[in-house]
Amino acid sequence: MESTSPTLPSSFKAVQVDAFGGIDAMHYRDTALVRPASGQVLVRVAAAGVGPWDAWIRAGKSVLPQPLPLTLGSDIAGTVMLAGDNANSLSAGDEVFGVTSPQFTGGYGDYAIAEANMLARKPAELSFEQAASAPVIGVTAWQMLFDEAGVQRGQRVLVLGAAGNVGAYAVQLAHHAGAFVIAGASERDAEFVRSLGADEVFDPRHTSFDAYRESVDAVIDLVGGDTLDGSFATVRRGGRVVSAVAEPSGERAAQSGVKANFMLVAVTTKTLVALAGLFEKGVLRTRVGDVLPLAQARDAHEMLEGRKHRPGKIVLVP
């Protein structure tokens, strides 16, 4: 049974696509408000994060089935307005952050239906914009490091793409866990990644991987391509290579005596709660880039595709 709530509108503004395609396939328009089913909540969205997966879904490149029409977006922060049965102890008035659904859709709107087991209470220390920037990229970094690579105190970790959105969290989390962190980043980003806790900065475009031959316990790859292939040389036998962008070479893994896999993120309340605790302690910091009105979602997707923008996660606000 739904919890009581204030009067809600019958419709709201959202960014939707009727057919997969380019940026011009995106439409900012009215859509009907629906009530949450069991295990779901209705969230009044205060901010929605924008990520490359949103563009993949828009273009029809998602690895998951995506029935049309759909509302784009997955990262959200806001206030619960209605809670269905079995809503993970969430109720109207709770401020939350997290992801809408396993399909990673439904977030670009004034309201969103979200799975309760993909949300957690928002850290009071974070603004809604900061909170909406964190779920997918923060959980991805956590799962790569701890669930997949099993990183522990005293180990050496190479984070490739350390200055990117996921990489920045990977550096912070690995440093907090007591690992020695080698950040794969350009010299331009060296000061930034050192401020996150990197012990050394290594630019694989200008320095050979032989400089770190068989010296690390885990590679966290957020680059792919030749950089991913070359990184196998750095891992000790029995170590791990985990990529969030490409399937690592099984042949290279066998030759190097390491385990390697591609990881798809699975956002859960448990991991969000763990991240929230670190935000509350000041261990983690967010990096919000441009903040745009929801009506300018096309501009945000132009930024995803190369238009100049501030470093950090792009966020939309209704």
C-alpha positions in Angstrom: 0.0 0.0 0.0 1.4 3.4 -1.0 2.3 5.9 1.7 0.3 9.1 2.0 1.6 12.1 0.0 0.8 15.6 -1.0 -1.2 16.3 -4.1 0.8 15.3 -7.2 0.5 16.5 -10.8 -1.0 14.3 -13.5 1.9 15.0 -15.8 5.5 16.4 -15.7 8.3 17.4 -17.9 10.8 14.7 -19.0 13.4 14.1 -21.8 12.3 11.2 -23.9 13.2 9.4 -27.2 10.6 7.7 -29.4 13.3 6.2 -31.7 17.0 5.5 -31.2 19.2 8.0 -32.9 21.3 11.2 -32.5 20.8 14.2 -30.2 17.9 15.4 -32.3 16.0 12.3 -31.2 15.6 13.8 -27.7 12.4 15.5 -26.8 11.6 17.7 -23.8 7.9 17.3 -23.2 5.0 16.4 -20.9 4.6 12.7 -19.8 2.1 11.1 -17.5 2.9 10.6 -13.8 2.6 7.0 -12.7 2.5 5.5 -9.2 5.2 3.2 -7.9 4.7 -0.6 -7.8 5.9 -2.9 -5.1 9.6 -2.4 -4.4 9.6 1.1 -6.1 9.3 4.7 -5.0 8.3 7.9 -6.8 11.1 10.5 -6.5 10.7 14.2 -7.1 14.0 14.7 -8.9 16.2 17.6 -7.7 19.1 16.7 -9.9 20.0 14.0 -12.5 23.5 13.0 -13.6 24.5 12.6 -17.2 26.8 9.8 -18.3 28.1 8.2 -21.5 25.7 5.3 -21.0 22.8 7.7 -21.5 24.1 8.5 -25.0 24.6 4.8 -25.7 21.0 4.1 -24.8 19.8 7.1 -26.8 21.7 5.8 -29.8 20.3 2.2 -29.4 23.7 0.8 -28.4 22.7 -0.4 -24.9 23.6 -4.0 -24.1 20.2 -4.3 -22.4 16.8 -4.4 -24.2 15.3 -0.9 -24.1 11.6 -0.7 -25.0 10.5 2.6 -26.7 9.5 5.3 -26.0 11.7 5.8 -23.0 12.9 8.6 -20.7 16.7 8.9 -20.6 18.8 9.1 -17.5 19.6 6.9 -14.5 21.6 8.8 -11.8 19.2 10.8 -9.6 19.0 12.6 -6.3 15.7 14.0 -4.8 12.9 13.4 -2.4 10.6 10.4 -2.1 7.0 11.4 -2.7 5.3 8.0 -2.7 6.6 4.6 -1.7 5.1 1.3 -2.8 5.1 -1.9 -0.7 8.5 -3.4 0.2 10.3 -0.1 -0.5 13.4 -0.9 1.5 12.3 1.2 4.5 12.0 4.3 2.3 9.0 6.6 2.9 7.7 10.0 1.7 10.0 12.8 2.7 13.3 10.8 2.5 16.1 12.5 0.6 17.7 9.9 -1.6 20.3 9.3 -4.2 21.0 6.4 -6.5 19.9 4.9 -9.8 16.4 4.5 -11.3 16.4 0.9 -12.6 18.6 -1.9 -14.1 17.7 -0.5 -17.5 19.4 2.8 -16.6 16.4 4.9 -17.8 13.8 7.2 -16.4 15.9 9.8 -14.7 15.7 12.9 -16.9 12.5 14.3 -15.5 10.8 16.3 -12.8 9.8 12.9 -11.3 11.2 9.4 -11.6 10.1 5.9 -10.6 13.1 4.2 -9.0 13.8 0.7 -7.6 14.2 1.1 -3.9 17.0 -1.4 -3.8 19.1 0.9 -6.0 18.7 3.9 -3.7 20.1 5.1 -0.4 19.5 8.1 1.8 21.4 11.1 0.6 24.4 12.2 2.6 23.5 15.4 4.4 27.0 16.8 3.5 26.2 16.6 -0.3 24.0 18.9 -2.3 21.5 17.3 -4.6 23.7 18.1 -7.6 26.7 16.5 -5.9 24.7 13.5 -4.9 23.3 13.0 -8.4 26.8 13.0 -9.8 28.0 10.1 -7.7 26.0 6.8 -7.9 27.0 5.0 -11.1 30.6 6.2 -11.2 31.2 5.8 -7.5 29.7 2.3 -7.4 31.6 1.3 -10.6 34.9 2.2 -8.9 34.0 0.4 -5.7 33.0 -2.8 -7.5 36.1 -2.8 -9.7 38.4 -2.4 -6.8 36.8 -4.5 -4.1 34.3 -6.9 -5.6 36.3 -7.8 -8.7 40.0 -7.1 -8.0 39.8 -7.7 -4.2 42.2 -4.9 -3.5 43.6 -4.9 0.1 45.8 -2.7 2.3 49.4 -2.8 1.2 48.8 -3.8 -2.4 49.8 -1.8 -5.4 47.1 -0.7 -7.8 47.4 0.9 -11.2 44.3 3.0 -12.2 44.2 3.8 -15.9 42.2 6.9 -16.7 42.6 8.1 -13.2 41.6 11.7 -13.9 38.2 10.7 -15.3 35.0 10.5 -13.4 35.2 6.8 -12.4 39.0 6.9 -12.1 38.9 9.7 -9.6 36.7 7.6 -7.3 39.0 4.6 -7.8 42.0 6.6 -6.7 40.3 7.9 -3.6 38.9 4.5 -2.6 42.1 2.6 -3.2 44.0 5.2 -1.2 41.5 5.1 1.6 41.8 1.2 1.6 45.6 1.6 2.2 46.8 0.6 -1.3 49.7 2.2 -3.0 48.1 4.0 -6.0 49.7 4.6 -9.3 47.6 6.9 -11.4 47.6 6.6 -15.2 47.0 10.2 -16.2 48.5 13.0 -18.2 51.0 15.5 -16.7 48.2 18.1 -17.0 46.1 16.1 -14.5 49.0 15.0 -12.3 48.3 17.6 -9.5 44.6 16.7 -9.5 45.1 12.9 -9.1 47.8 13.4 -6.5 45.3 15.5 -4.5 43.0 12.5 -4.6 45.6 10.3 -3.0 47.7 9.0 -5.9 51.3 8.0 -4.8 52.7 8.2 -8.3 51.5 9.5 -11.7 52.3 7.6 -14.8 51.5 8.7 -18.4 51.2 5.6 -20.5 51.3 7.7 -23.7 54.8 8.8 -23.0 56.3 6.2 -20.6 56.6 2.5 -21.3 54.7 0.0 -19.2 58.1 -1.7 -18.7 58.8 0.9 -16.0 56.3 -1.0 -13.8 56.9 -4.5 -15.1 55.2 -7.1 -12.8 55.0 -4.6 -10.0 51.3 -4.2 -9.3 48.6 -6.4 -7.9 45.7 -5.0 -9.9 45.0 -2.9 -12.9 41.7 -0.8 -12.9 41.2 0.0 -16.6 39.0 2.9 -17.7 40.7 3.5 -21.1 40.7 0.3 -23.1 42.5 -0.3 -26.4 46.3 -0.4 -26.5 46.6 1.0 -23.0 44.6 -1.9 -21.6 46.7 -4.5 -23.6 49.9 -2.9 -22.5 49.0 -2.9 -18.9 49.2 -6.7 -18.6 53.0 -6.3 -18.4 52.6 -4.5 -15.1 50.7 -7.2 -13.2 52.3 -9.8 -11.0 51.4 -13.4 -11.7 48.1 -14.1 -9.9 47.0 -10.5 -10.1 43.9 -9.0 -11.6 43.0 -6.8 -14.5 39.5 -5.3 -14.4 38.1 -3.1 -17.2 34.8 -1.2 -17.3 35.2 -0.2 -21.0 36.5 -3.3 -22.9 36.8 -7.0 -22.7 40.4 -7.8 -21.8 42.3 -10.2 -23.9 42.0 -13.8 -22.6 45.2 -14.6 -24.5 47.2 -11.8 -22.8 45.7 -12.8 -19.4 46.8 -16.4 -19.9 50.3 -15.4 -21.0 50.7 -13.1 -18.0 49.2 -15.6 -15.5 46.6 -13.1 -14.3 42.8 -13.1 -14.1 41.1 -10.5 -16.3 37.5 -9.5 -16.9 35.1 -6.8 -18.1 32.7 -5.6 -15.5 29.2 -4.1 -15.8 28.1 -2.1 -12.8 25.3 -3.3 -10.5 24.2 -0.4 -8.3 22.9 -1.6 -4.9 21.7 0.1 -1.7 24.5 -1.7 0.2 27.3 -0.1 -1.9 25.5 3.3 -1.9 25.3 3.2 1.9 29.0 2.4 2.0 29.8 5.3 -0.2 27.5 7.6 1.7 29.4 6.8 4.9 32.7 7.8 3.2 31.1 11.1 2.0 29.9 11.8 5.5 33.4 11.3 6.9 35.0 13.5 4.2 37.0 10.6 2.8 35.4 11.0 -0.7 34.8 14.2 -2.7 32.7 14.7 -5.8 33.6 16.6 -8.9 30.5 18.2 -10.5 31.1 19.7 -13.9 28.5 21.8 -15.8 25.0 22.1 -14.3 22.3 22.7 -16.9 18.5 23.0 -16.8 16.7 19.8 -17.7 15.3 21.5 -20.8 18.9 21.8 -22.1 19.6 18.0 -22.0 20.6 18.1 -25.7 23.4 20.5 -24.8 24.5 18.0 -22.1 24.7 15.2 -24.8 26.6 17.5 -27.1 29.2 17.8 -24.2 29.3 14.0 -24.0 30.1 13.9 -27.7 33.0 16.3 -27.5 31.6 19.9 -27.0 33.9 21.7 -24.6 32.7 21.6 -21.0 34.1 21.8 -17.4 35.8 18.7 -16.0 33.6 16.5 -13.9 30.1 15.0 -14.0 27.5 16.9 -16.0 24.3 17.4 -14.0 20.7 18.4 -15.1 18.3 20.2 -12.7 14.5 20.4 -13.3 
